[in-house]
Amino acid sequence: MFFVYAISSLYRNYIYVGMTDNLERRVQQHNDGKEKTTKPYLPYILLYSESIDNRIDARTREKYWKSGTGKRQLRQMRESLNN
């Protein structure tokens, strides 16, 4: 089982999309500042996640969420949380 997820910085305009086999651990790693890419934008909330049976399909979904259309949808999700 794999998870595709999006986290959103609480204080900055930054959304990160990734893939993992352990969602709780991965989000914690981001919030602990252990990831070079996301460390400057701490702290994070989990904005979106989905579980997928295999790595190939998970990678396809991750690519979608990183695309222009996917990022636009994630921004809309973040905006709905703020309203």
C-alpha positions, 0 to 999 in steps of 0.5 A: 500500500502506498500513499500519495499526499500533499502537505501545506505550510501553515505560514507560507504559500507552499504545497508539497506533494509526495509519495510514501508507504508510511504516511504518518512517519513521512508527515512527521519527518517533514514537520521535524525538519528532516527534509531539505526541500520542506524545512524552510516552510515549517510547520505543515498540515496534511492537506490531502492523501489517498491510498493506492495499491501499487507503486506504479499507480501511486507514482502516476497519481503523484505526477498528476498532483504535481501538475498544473491542474493538480496543484490548482485543485490543491490550492482550492482545497487549501483556500476552502480550509481557510474560509 
